[in-house]
Amino acid sequence: MDSRTYAILNTSDLELLDYGQLLTTSAETTIRNLKGVKAIVKYQGDMPPTIDELTTKTIHTHEEILVIVNGDEWKGQPEDE
């Protein structure tokens, strides 16, 4: 079972994040949807404050995010680390 959690957020919110609280290392390493307006970041354990403060996020399990990124709005899959 994968214990990582994924948040989908607006790309405009990427500059607000503290990447020291995330498994995603920078805005440049995020997976983005085809329109470039949504991005995925990941974390492990409790929701970091940097994510919790965002109002437009959606939270997903590893299994859910795999289905989402394979949909028409996204391309690629999250990297397995």
N, C-alpha and C positions, 0 to 999 in steps of 0.2 A: 504494500500500500504506500502510495506516495504522500508525504506529509506536507508538501509545498502547497501554498495557496496562491491564486492568481487574481489580480485586480485589473479590470479593464477600465481605463480612464481616458479622458480627453487629452490629446497630445499637448494642448495648451497648459495642462496641469503638470507636465513633466518637469518644468523648471521649479516647481514648488516642492519637489521631493527631496528628502535626505536619503541619498543612496547608501549611506552607511547603515541604514535600518533595513535594507532590502537585499535580496539575492541578486536582483538586477543591478548591474554595476554602474550604469549611466543611461542617460536619455538616448544615446546613440546605439545602445545594445537592445533596445526594446523592439518587440515585434509590433508592427503597425498594420492596420487594415489597408485595403487597397486604396481608399480615398485619403489615407494619411491623417485622419482626424481622431482615431482611437489608437491606444497603445496598451500593451500588456506588460505589467511588472509582476514580479513574484517575491514571496517572502515565506518564511517558515515560522511556525509557532503563532503566538498572539499577533493580532493586527497591529502593525507599527503605527505610532501616532501620525507619521507623515501620510499614511493612507487613510487612517480614520478621520482626519480633518477634511478630506475631500467629500463634497456632496454629490458628485456625479459618477461615482465609482460603482461597479458591480463586482461581486466577489464570486470566485469559482474554484472548484476542485480541479485536480490534474485531469481527471476523466472528462469533466465538463469542458475544460479549455481545449482539449484535443478535438472535441466535436465542433466547437466554435471556430477554431482556426482552419478547420477543413471545410468550412462553409463558404458560401459565395462572397462574403464580405472580407474575408481574410486570405492570406497566402502563407504557406509554410506551417511549421509546427514549433512549439517551444523546444528549446534545446534541453536535452537531458544532461544534467551535470552530475 
